[in-house]
């Protein structure tokens, strides 16, 4: 049995308790260290990188978690109000993924508010 499989943490001293590194699949590299990701960090990262194909449900959940008020208009129109700023967009249809233009609008909205 190797030392790592028995719970050995490299660099630890016997008797001292050190925090284990989180699962690297659930982390992002930030400032040269691993940081656990929050629930919506992957969505924010996709918006930062302007990734087309982002699922609309994830974008809507992100905006709601930031405290946005949501108003549904006629058809597929939706308005999000956050910190006295307003974003009106059409839900993507017939597919569930956002196109590049929609991701750009959401990115600009979030960056103006300081969330990116």
MODELLER restraints for C-alpha pairs under 7 A, 6 or more apart:
rsr = mdl.restraints
at = mdl.atoms
rsr.add(forms.Gaussian(group=physical.xy_distance, feature=features.Distance(at['CA:12:A'], at['CA:18:A']), mean=6.84, stdev=0.5))
rsr.add(forms.Gaussian(group=physical.xy_distance, feature=features.Distance(at['CA:22:A'], at['CA:36:A']), mean=6.74, stdev=0.5))
rsr.add(forms.Gaussian(group=physical.xy_distance, feature=features.Distance(at['CA:26:A'], at['CA:36:A']), mean=6.08, stdev=0.5))
rsr.add(forms.Gaussian(group=physical.xy_distance, feature=features.Distance(at['CA:26:A'], at['CA:37:A']), mean=5.94, stdev=0.5))
rsr.add(forms.Gaussian(group=physical.xy_distance, feature=features.Distance(at['CA:27:A'], at['CA:34:A']), mean=5.86, stdev=0.5))
rsr.add(forms.Gaussian(group=physical.xy_distance, feature=features.Distance(at['CA:27:A'], at['CA:35:A']), mean=5.30, stdev=0.5))
rsr.add(forms.Gaussian(group=physical.xy_distance, feature=features.Distance(at['CA:27:A'], at['CA:36:A']), mean=4.42, stdev=0.5))
rsr.add(forms.Gaussian(group=physical.xy_distance, feature=features.Distance(at['CA:27:A'], at['CA:37:A']), mean=5.19, stdev=0.5))
rsr.add(forms.Gaussian(group=physical.xy_distance, feature=features.Distance(at['CA:28:A'], at['CA:34:A']), mean=5.69, stdev=0.5))
rsr.add(forms.Gaussian(group=physical.xy_distance, feature=features.Distance(at['CA:28:A'], at['CA:35:A']), mean=5.51, stdev=0.5))
rsr.add(forms.Gaussian(group=physical.xy_distance, feature=features.Distance(at['CA:28:A'], at['CA:36:A']), mean=6.60, stdev=0.5))
rsr.add(forms.Gaussian(group=physical.xy_distance, feature=features.Distance(at['CA:28:A'], at['CA:37:A']), mean=6.44, stdev=0.5))
rsr.add(forms.Gaussian(group=physical.xy_distance, feature=features.Distance(at['CA:29:A'], at['CA:35:A']), mean=6.37, stdev=0.5))
rsr.add(forms.Gaussian(group=physical.xy_distance, feature=features.Distance(at['CA:40:A'], at['CA:62:A']), mean=6.02, stdev=0.5))
rsr.add(forms.Gaussian(group=physical.xy_distance, feature=features.Distance(at['CA:43:A'], at['CA:58:A']), mean=6.70, stdev=0.5))
rsr.add(forms.Gaussian(group=physical.xy_distance, feature=features.Distance(at['CA:43:A'], at['CA:59:A']), mean=6.94, stdev=0.5))
rsr.add(forms.Gaussian(group=physical.xy_distance, feature=features.Distance(at['CA:47:A'], at['CA:103:A']), mean=6.22, stdev=0.5))
rsr.add(forms.Gaussian(group=physical.xy_distance, feature=features.Distance(at['CA:47:A'], at['CA:107:A']), mean=5.85, stdev=0.5))
rsr.add(forms.Gaussian(group=physical.xy_distance, feature=features.Distance(at['CA:48:A'], at['CA:107:A']), mean=6.65, stdev=0.5))
rsr.add(forms.Gaussian(group=physical.xy_distance, feature=features.Distance(at['CA:50:A'], at['CA:100:A']), mean=6.82, stdev=0.5))
rsr.add(forms.Gaussian(group=physical.xy_distance, feature=features.Distance(at['CA:50:A'], at['CA:103:A']), mean=6.20, stdev=0.5))
rsr.add(forms.Gaussian(group=physical.xy_distance, feature=features.Distance(at['CA:50:A'], at['CA:104:A']), mean=6.58, stdev=0.5))
rsr.add(forms.Gaussian(group=physical.xy_distance, feature=features.Distance(at['CA:51:A'], at['CA:100:A']), mean=6.94, stdev=0.5))
rsr.add(forms.Gaussian(group=physical.xy_distance, feature=features.Distance(at['CA:52:A'], at['CA:98:A']), mean=6.13, stdev=0.5))
rsr.add(forms.Gaussian(group=physical.xy_distance, feature=features.Distance(at['CA:52:A'], at['CA:99:A']), mean=5.20, stdev=0.5))
rsr.add(forms.Gaussian(group=physical.xy_distance, feature=features.Distance(at['CA:52:A'], at['CA:100:A']), mean=4.75, stdev=0.5))
rsr.add(forms.Gaussian(group=physical.xy_distance, feature=features.Distance(at['CA:52:A'], at['CA:103:A']), mean=6.83, stdev=0.5))
rsr.add(forms.Gaussian(group=physical.xy_distance, feature=features.Distance(at['CA:53:A'], at['CA:97:A']), mean=4.70, stdev=0.5))
rsr.add(forms.Gaussian(group=physical.xy_distance, feature=features.Distance(at['CA:53:A'], at['CA:98:A']), mean=5.31, stdev=0.5))
rsr.add(forms.Gaussian(group=physical.xy_distance, feature=features.Distance(at['CA:53:A'], at['CA:99:A']), mean=6.17, stdev=0.5))
rsr.add(forms.Gaussian(group=physical.xy_distance, feature=features.Distance(at['CA:54:A'], at['CA:97:A']), mean=5.21, stdev=0.5))
rsr.add(forms.Gaussian(group=physical.xy_distance, feature=features.Distance(at['CA:54:A'], at['CA:98:A']), mean=5.29, stdev=0.5))
rsr.add(forms.Gaussian(group=physical.xy_distance, feature=features.Distance(at['CA:55:A'], at['CA:96:A']), mean=5.78, stdev=0.5))
rsr.add(forms.Gaussian(group=physical.xy_distance, feature=features.Distance(at['CA:55:A'], at['CA:97:A']), mean=4.41, stdev=0.5))
rsr.add(forms.Gaussian(group=physical.xy_distance, feature=features.Distance(at['CA:55:A'], at['CA:98:A']), mean=6.11, stdev=0.5))
rsr.add(forms.Gaussian(group=physical.xy_distance, feature=features.Distance(at['CA:56:A'], at['CA:96:A']), mean=5.78, stdev=0.5))
rsr.add(forms.Gaussian(group=physical.xy_distance, feature=features.Distance(at['CA:56:A'], at['CA:97:A']), mean=5.64, stdev=0.5))
rsr.add(forms.Gaussian(group=physical.xy_distance, feature=features.Distance(at['CA:56:A'], at['CA:98:A']), mean=5.93, stdev=0.5))
rsr.add(forms.Gaussian(group=physical.xy_distance, feature=features.Distance(at['CA:67:A'], at['CA:82:A']), mean=6.67, stdev=0.5))
rsr.add(forms.Gaussian(group=physical.xy_distance, feature=features.Distance(at['CA:68:A'], at['CA:80:A']), mean=5.77, stdev=0.5))
rsr.add(forms.Gaussian(group=physical.xy_distance, feature=features.Distance(at['CA:68:A'], at['CA:81:A']), mean=5.27, stdev=0.5))
rsr.add(forms.Gaussian(group=physical.xy_distance, feature=features.Distance(at['CA:68:A'], at['CA:82:A']), mean=4.58, stdev=0.5))
rsr.add(forms.Gaussian(group=physical.xy_distance, feature=features.Distance(at['CA:69:A'], at['CA:80:A']), mean=5.58, stdev=0.5))
rsr.add(forms.Gaussian(group=physical.xy_distance, feature=features.Distance(at['CA:69:A'], at['CA:81:A']), mean=5.05, stdev=0.5))
rsr.add(forms.Gaussian(group=physical.xy_distance, feature=features.Distance(at['CA:69:A'], at['CA:82:A']), mean=6.55, stdev=0.5))
rsr.add(forms.Gaussian(group=physical.xy_distance, feature=features.Distance(at['CA:70:A'], at['CA:79:A']), mean=5.80, stdev=0.5))
rsr.add(forms.Gaussian(group=physical.xy_distance, feature=features.Distance(at['CA:70:A'], at['CA:80:A']), mean=4.81, stdev=0.5))
rsr.add(forms.Gaussian(group=physical.xy_distance, feature=features.Distance(at['CA:70:A'], at['CA:81:A']), mean=6.63, stdev=0.5))
rsr.add(forms.Gaussian(group=physical.xy_distance, feature=features.Distance(at['CA:71:A'], at['CA:78:A']), mean=5.77, stdev=0.5))
rsr.add(forms.Gaussian(group=physical.xy_distance, feature=features.Distance(at['CA:71:A'], at['CA:79:A']), mean=5.04, stdev=0.5))
rsr.add(forms.Gaussian(group=physical.xy_distance, feature=features.Distance(at['CA:71:A'], at['CA:80:A']), mean=6.49, stdev=0.5))
rsr.add(forms.Gaussian(group=physical.xy_distance, feature=features.Distance(at['CA:72:A'], at['CA:78:A']), mean=4.57, stdev=0.5))
rsr.add(forms.Gaussian(group=physical.xy_distance, feature=features.Distance(at['CA:72:A'], at['CA:79:A']), mean=6.32, stdev=0.5))
rsr.add(forms.Gaussian(group=physical.xy_distance, feature=features.Distance(at['CA:76:A'], at['CA:90:A']), mean=5.21, stdev=0.5))
rsr.add(forms.Gaussian(group=physical.xy_distance, feature=features.Distance(at['CA:76:A'], at['CA:91:A']), mean=5.25, stdev=0.5))
rsr.add(forms.Gaussian(group=physical.xy_distance, feature=features.Distance(at['CA:77:A'], at['CA:88:A']), mean=6.93, stdev=0.5))
rsr.add(forms.Gaussian(group=physical.xy_distance, feature=features.Distance(at['CA:77:A'], at['CA:89:A']), mean=5.72, stdev=0.5))
rsr.add(forms.Gaussian(group=physical.xy_distance, feature=features.Distance(at['CA:77:A'], at['CA:90:A']), mean=4.32, stdev=0.5))
rsr.add(forms.Gaussian(group=physical.xy_distance, feature=features.Distance(at['CA:77:A'], at['CA:91:A']), mean=6.30, stdev=0.5))
rsr.add(forms.Gaussian(group=physical.xy_distance, feature=features.Distance(at['CA:78:A'], at['CA:88:A']), mean=5.62, stdev=0.5))
rsr.add(forms.Gaussian(group=physical.xy_distance, feature=features.Distance(at['CA:78:A'], at['CA:89:A']), mean=5.48, stdev=0.5))
rsr.add(forms.Gaussian(group=physical.xy_distance, feature=features.Distance(at['CA:78:A'], at['CA:90:A']), mean=5.99, stdev=0.5))
rsr.add(forms.Gaussian(group=physical.xy_distance, feature=features.Distance(at['CA:78:A'], at['CA:91:A']), mean=6.98, stdev=0.5))
rsr.add(forms.Gaussian(group=physical.xy_distance, feature=features.Distance(at['CA:79:A'], at['CA:86:A']), mean=6.77, stdev=0.5))
rsr.add(forms.Gaussian(group=physical.xy_distance, feature=features.Distance(at['CA:79:A'], at['CA:87:A']), mean=5.53, stdev=0.5))
rsr.add(forms.Gaussian(group=physical.xy_distance, feature=features.Distance(at['CA:79:A'], at['CA:88:A']), mean=4.21, stdev=0.5))
rsr.add(forms.Gaussian(group=physical.xy_distance, feature=features.Distance(at['CA:79:A'], at['CA:89:A']), mean=6.43, stdev=0.5))
rsr.add(forms.Gaussian(group=physical.xy_distance, feature=features.Distance(at['CA:80:A'], at['CA:86:A']), mean=5.71, stdev=0.5))
rsr.add(forms.Gaussian(group=physical.xy_distance, feature=features.Distance(at['CA:80:A'], at['CA:87:A']), mean=5.17, stdev=0.5))
rsr.add(forms.Gaussian(group=physical.xy_distance, feature=features.Distance(at['CA:80:A'], at['CA:88:A']), mean=6.38, stdev=0.5))
rsr.add(forms.Gaussian(group=physical.xy_distance, feature=features.Distance(at['CA:81:A'], at['CA:87:A']), mean=6.52, stdev=0.5))
rsr.add(forms.Gaussian(group=physical.xy_distance, feature=features.Distance(at['CA:92:A'], at['CA:98:A']), mean=5.85, stdev=0.5))
rsr.add(forms.Gaussian(group=physical.xy_distance, feature=features.Distance(at['CA:110:A'], at['CA:116:A']), mean=6.02, stdev=0.5))
